[in-house]
Amino acid sequence: MKRQDLAKLKIPEKPGVYFFMSGKKILYIGKATSLHDRTKSYFAKDLIETRGPLIVDMVFKASALKWQETDSVLEALILEAALIKKHQPYYNTKEKDDKSFNYVCVTKEKIPMIVIERGRTVKDATFDEVYGPFTSGPQLREAMKIIRRIFPFIDKSSAKKDNYEFYRQLGLAPDISNVHASAIYKKNIKHIKLFFQGKKKQIVRLLEKEMKALAKDKKFEEAARVRNQLFALQHINDVALLKDEVRSYEAKASEFRIEAYDIAHMSGKNMVGVMTVVVNGAPDKNEYRKFIIRTQKGANDTGALEEVLSRRFRHMEWGLPELVVVDGGQAQINVAQQVLNRYQLSIPIVSVVKDDRHKAREILGEKTVFGGKEKAIILANSEAHRFAIRFHKEKRSKSFLS
């Protein structure tokens, strides 16, 4: 598919979900704040740098583009997950481990909870309903805040005895000691299920019917509560999601993202790896990632680094860095370069060499690449070392207890 093909389509500037097609086959599904702007970005000159070779290949093979509008970004987020689960498009699932993705789950308890779980947990547990996968944890958490303001629910945090009363007073959890409130809560859970199934119109009809029945019985306070839910559902305030979408796809153009990697172990035991992120000179801890090393049995730092980098660059949805920082020397740079070559990525690599006291002694790599960014590189490396040591200690403690 080419840019001139896109120009012929009258794609609206509304939120929704888009589909890259090859004949009748769906290659890729994505969501957008603005369908017009988001689909246009796939034909930018820097696509391979911002999205990677896999997406470039997808656009090249696509023969058509379709879309489905939604009333809000929130609904686009939920619809995207449902459609990816249903159709399993090749370019959404290729080389991605859905064990790290997020799922919204409804528990089977008498008083159900709504919880967010990782894919690896979902497969080991039994839930009443499971919705997902959702690739962005921060965006999903914002979405659940919006839904909770419309249909209050109990989650892991509010289920704790010390927290429950606080959440109840905020109106974010029901009074489960009250029979009437428990009945309302069950309706909330039903509506949340329907919302994640993309059946908002059905919820609207149910709420309208309930509101009229309550008004007819002169239960005006209850009718007002349902009316407020109905209004909130029809006027979803998803400003937080809009901001996140803009940050993800537009603001990144002005960001300089450094990713630093480090390995930690004790004589090869409990080996872990980490990724830390520094954006424009400041740590972005929401982007930090942990990796338990699976392929190395001995003290092989370069082998572990190769595993971490290989697993990281399967996740193109995390974005791509402007600079990769490894801990060690030329051997680590060589391993990192091999992995990037494998993924056909052109990203500069530098290495931080330490002295006997584990302080940064020098930075290996082209001076033109890191000149002026020494402080940010040292910060990223220091954060990676700290984060790796802490993760290793956690894993070691769990191993000892087991």
C-alpha positions in Angstrom: 0.0 0.0 0.0 1.3 3.5 -0.9 0.7 7.0 0.5 -1.3 8.0 -2.6 -3.7 5.1 -1.9 -4.3 6.6 1.6 -5.0 10.0 0.1 -8.0 8.6 -1.8 -9.7 7.4 1.4 -11.8 9.9 3.4 -10.6 8.7 6.9 -12.3 10.7 9.7 -10.5 12.6 12.4 -12.3 10.5 15.1 -11.3 7.8 17.5 -11.6 4.2 16.4 -9.9 1.1 15.3 -8.1 0.5 11.9 -7.3 -2.6 9.9 -4.5 -3.1 7.4 -5.8 -5.7 5.0 -4.3 -8.1 2.4 -7.4 -9.1 0.4 -9.9 -10.4 3.0 -7.1 -11.2 5.5 -6.4 -8.8 8.4 -2.7 -8.1 8.8 -2.7 -5.7 11.6 -5.2 -4.0 14.0 -4.5 -0.7 15.8 -6.4 2.0 17.8 -6.3 5.7 17.3 -7.3 9.0 18.9 -7.6 10.3 15.4 -8.0 7.7 12.7 -6.9 10.2 10.0 -3.6 11.2 11.8 -2.7 7.8 13.0 -3.1 5.9 9.7 -1.2 8.8 8.0 1.8 8.2 10.3 2.3 4.7 8.7 3.5 6.4 5.5 6.0 8.8 7.1 9.7 8.7 6.0 11.0 7.7 9.4 8.6 4.7 9.8 11.4 2.1 10.1 13.1 4.1 12.8 9.9 4.8 14.8 8.1 1.4 14.4 10.7 -1.0 13.1 11.1 -3.3 10.0 8.2 -5.6 11.0 5.6 -2.8 10.6 7.3 -1.5 7.4 6.9 -5.0 6.0 3.2 -5.0 7.0 2.5 -1.7 5.2 4.3 -2.9 2.1 2.1 -6.1 2.0 -1.2 -4.4 2.8 -3.5 -3.8 -0.1 -6.3 -2.0 1.7 -7.1 -0.1 4.9 -10.4 -0.2 6.7 -11.6 1.3 10.0 -14.4 1.4 12.6 -15.2 4.6 14.5 -16.0 4.6 18.2 -17.5 7.2 20.5 -14.4 7.5 22.6 -10.7 6.6 22.8 -11.6 4.4 25.8 -13.9 2.3 23.5 -11.3 2.1 20.8 -8.8 0.7 23.4 -11.3 -2.0 24.4 -12.4 -2.8 20.9 -8.8 -3.1 19.7 -8.1 -5.8 22.4 -11.2 -7.7 21.6 -10.6 -7.8 17.9 -6.9 -8.8 18.2 -8.0 -11.7 20.5 -10.7 -12.7 17.9 -8.7 -12.4 14.7 -5.1 -12.9 15.9 -3.5 -10.8 13.1 -0.1 -11.9 12.1 1.7 -8.6 12.6 0.0 -8.1 16.0 1.2 -11.4 17.4 4.5 -12.2 15.5 7.3 -12.8 18.0 5.3 -11.2 20.9 5.0 -13.0 24.2 1.5 -12.3 25.4 2.5 -13.6 28.9 3.7 -10.0 29.5 0.5 -8.4 28.3 -2.2 -7.2 30.6 -5.7 -8.7 30.9 -8.9 -7.4 32.7 -10.3 -10.3 34.7 -13.6 -10.8 36.6 -13.2 -13.2 39.5 -15.6 -16.0 40.3 -16.2 -15.0 43.9 -19.7 -14.3 45.4 -18.7 -10.7 45.4 -16.6 -10.5 42.2 -13.5 -8.4 41.9 -12.2 -6.7 38.7 -8.4 -7.3 38.6 -5.6 -6.7 36.1 -3.4 -9.7 35.5 -0.4 -10.6 33.4 -0.9 -13.3 30.7 1.2 -15.8 32.6 -1.1 -15.5 35.6 -4.3 -15.7 33.6 -3.4 -19.1 32.2 -2.7 -20.4 35.7 -6.0 -19.2 37.3 -9.7 -19.5 36.7 -11.8 -16.4 36.2 -15.4 -15.8 35.3 -14.4 -13.5 32.3 -11.1 -12.4 30.8 -10.7 -9.5 28.4 -7.5 -8.6 26.5 -4.7 -8.6 25.7 -3.8 -4.9 26.4 -0.3 -4.0 25.4 0.0 -0.7 27.3 -0.2 -1.1 31.1 -0.4 2.6 31.9 -3.1 3.2 29.3 -5.2 0.3 30.7 -4.9 1.6 34.2 -6.2 5.0 33.1 -9.0 3.3 31.3 -10.0 1.3 34.4 -10.1 4.6 36.4 -12.6 6.0 33.9 -14.8 2.9 34.0 -14.6 2.7 37.8 -16.0 6.2 38.1 -19.1 5.1 36.1 -19.4 1.6 37.5 -17.7 1.3 40.9 -16.0 -2.1 41.5 -13.8 -3.8 44.0 -10.2 -4.6 43.0 -7.2 -6.1 44.9 -6.4 -2.8 46.6 -9.9 -1.9 47.8 -10.5 -5.5 48.9 -7.9 -5.1 51.6 -9.6 -4.6 55.0 -7.6 -1.5 55.8 -8.3 0.2 52.4 -12.0 -0.8 51.8 -13.6 2.0 53.9 -11.5 4.6 52.1 -12.5 3.5 48.7 -16.2 3.2 49.8 -16.2 6.8 51.0 -14.8 7.9 47.6 -17.6 6.1 45.9 -15.3 3.7 44.1 -16.4 0.6 46.0 -19.9 -0.6 47.1 -21.2 -1.0 50.6 -21.2 -4.8 50.5 -22.8 -5.1 54.0 -26.0 -3.6 52.5 -28.2 -6.1 50.6 -29.5 -3.4 48.3 -26.0 -2.1 47.5 -24.9 -5.6 46.8 -27.7 -5.9 44.2 -26.5 -2.7 42.6 -22.9 -4.0 42.6 -23.9 -7.1 40.7 -25.5 -4.8 38.0 -22.3 -2.8 37.8 -20.3 -6.0 37.2 -22.8 -7.0 34.5 -22.5 -3.6 32.8 -18.6 -3.8 33.0 -18.8 -7.2 31.2 -21.0 -5.8 28.5 -18.8 -2.7 28.1 -15.7 -4.9 27.5 -17.7 -6.9 25.0 -18.4 -3.7 23.1 -22.1 -3.6 23.9 -22.4 0.0 25.1 -25.8 0.4 23.4 -27.2 -2.5 25.3 -26.0 -1.0 28.6 -27.7 2.3 27.6 -31.0 0.6 27.0 -30.8 -1.3 30.3 -30.0 1.9 32.2 -32.8 3.8 30.5 -35.3 1.0 31.3 -34.1 0.9 35.0 -34.2 4.7 35.4 -37.8 4.9 34.1 -38.9 2.0 36.4 -37.4 3.6 39.4 -39.0 7.0 38.6 -42.4 5.3 38.1 -42.0 3.7 41.6 -41.1 7.2 42.9 -37.6 6.1 43.9 -36.2 9.4 42.7 -32.8 9.2 44.5 -32.1 5.8 42.9 -33.3 7.1 39.5 -30.9 10.0 39.8 -28.0 7.6 40.5 -28.8 5.6 37.3 -29.3 8.9 35.4 -25.8 10.0 36.4 -24.4 6.6 35.3 -26.2 7.0 31.9 -24.9 10.5 31.4 -21.3 9.5 32.3 -21.5 6.5 29.9 -22.7 8.7 27.0 -20.2 11.5 27.8 -17.0 9.5 28.6 -14.2 11.8 29.8 -11.1 10.2 28.5 -8.8 13.2 28.5 -6.1 11.1 30.3 -6.2 8.5 27.5 -6.0 11.3 24.8 -2.9 12.6 26.5 -1.3 9.2 26.6 -2.1 8.6 22.9 -0.5 12.0 22.0 2.6 11.2 24.2 2.9 7.8 22.6 2.8 8.8 19.0 3.6 12.5 18.7 5.7 13.7 21.6 8.2 11.0 21.2 9.5 12.8 18.2 11.1 15.4 20.5 12.4 12.8 23.1 15.9 11.4 23.3 15.4 7.9 24.8 18.3 6.0 26.2 17.9 2.3 27.2 20.5 0.8 29.5 20.9 -2.9 30.2 22.6 -4.8 33.0 22.9 -8.4 34.3 23.1 -9.6 37.9 23.8 -13.0 39.4 25.8 -14.8 42.1 28.2 -17.3 40.5 25.6 -17.8 37.7 22.7 -18.5 40.1 19.4 -16.5 40.1 20.6 -14.7 37.0 18.4 -11.7 36.0 18.6 -8.8 33.5 17.0 -5.4 33.4 16.3 -2.5 31.1 16.1 1.1 32.4 15.1 4.1 30.5 16.2 7.7 30.6 14.3 10.2 28.5 15.8 13.7 28.0 18.1 13.2 30.9 15.5 12.0 33.4 14.6 8.4 34.5 11.3 7.1 33.2 10.6 4.3 35.8 7.3 3.3 34.2 9.3 2.0 31.3 11.7 -0.1 33.3 11.6 -3.9 32.6 12.8 -7.1 34.3 13.9 -10.3 32.7 14.6 -13.7 34.4 17.4 -15.3 32.4 16.2 -18.7 31.0 18.9 -19.7 28.5 22.1 -19.5 30.6 23.0 -21.9 33.4 26.5 -20.6 34.2 28.0 -17.2 34.7 27.7 -16.0 31.1 27.1 -12.3 31.1 27.3 -11.8 27.4 25.0 -14.8 26.8 22.5 -13.3 29.2 22.7 -9.9 27.6 22.0 -11.4 24.2 18.8 -13.1 25.7 17.6 -9.9 27.3 18.1 -7.8 24.1 16.5 -10.4 21.9 13.5 -10.5 24.1 13.3 -6.8 24.4 13.4 -6.1 20.7 10.5 -8.4 20.1 8.4 -5.7 21.7 8.3 -3.0 19.0 5.2 -1.6 20.8 7.6 -0.3 23.5 9.0 2.1 20.9 12.7 2.3 20.0 15.6 4.1 21.7 17.9 6.6 20.2 20.8 5.0 22.1 21.5 1.6 23.7 23.9 1.5 26.7 25.4 -1.8 27.9 27.6 -2.5 30.9 31.1 -3.9 30.3 33.4 -3.6 27.3 33.8 -4.3 23.6 32.4 -7.9 24.0 29.1 -6.5 25.3 29.0 -4.0 22.4 29.6 -6.8 19.9 26.7 -8.9 21.3 24.3 -5.9 21.3 25.3 -5.2 17.7 24.6 -8.8 16.7 21.1 -8.6 18.1 20.3 -5.3 16.5 21.6 -6.6 13.1 19.3 -9.6 13.5 16.3 -7.3 13.9 17.6 -5.0 11.1 17.8 -2.0 13.5 20.3 0.8 13.2 20.7 2.1 16.8 24.0 3.4 18.2 25.5 1.4 21.1 27.9 2.5 23.8 29.4 0.7 26.8 30.2 2.0 30.2 33.5 0.6 31.6 33.9 0.5 35.4 36.9 0.8 37.7 37.8 -1.5 40.7 35.2 0.4 42.8 32.5 -0.1 40.2 32.6 3.6 39.3 32.3 4.6 35.6 35.8 5.0 34.2 35.1 5.6 30.5 32.4 5.3 27.8 33.3 3.1 24.8 31.8 4.0 21.4 31.8 6.8 18.8 32.3 10.2 20.5 29.9 11.8 17.9 27.2 9.5 19.2 27.4 10.3 22.9 29.1 13.6 23.0 27.2 15.9 25.4 25.1 13.1 26.7 27.7 11.6 29.1 25.7 12.4 32.3 22.5 10.8 30.9 24.4 7.7 29.9 26.1 7.3 33.3 22.7 7.9 35.0 21.0 5.2 32.8 23.9 2.8 33.5 23.8 3.5 37.2 20.0 3.0 37.3 20.4 -0.3 35.5 23.0 -1.5 38.0 20.9 -0.5 41.0 17.7 -2.0 39.5 19.4 -5.3 38.5 21.0 -5.7 42.0 17.6 -5.2 43.6 15.8 -7.6 41.3 18.5 -10.2 41.9 18.2 -9.9 45.7 14.4 -10.3 45.4 14.8 -13.4 43.3 17.5 -14.8 45.6 15.3 -14.3 48.7 12.4 -16.1 47.0 14.7 -19.0 46.0 16.0 -19.2 49.6 12.5 -19.3 51.1 11.3 -21.9 48.6 
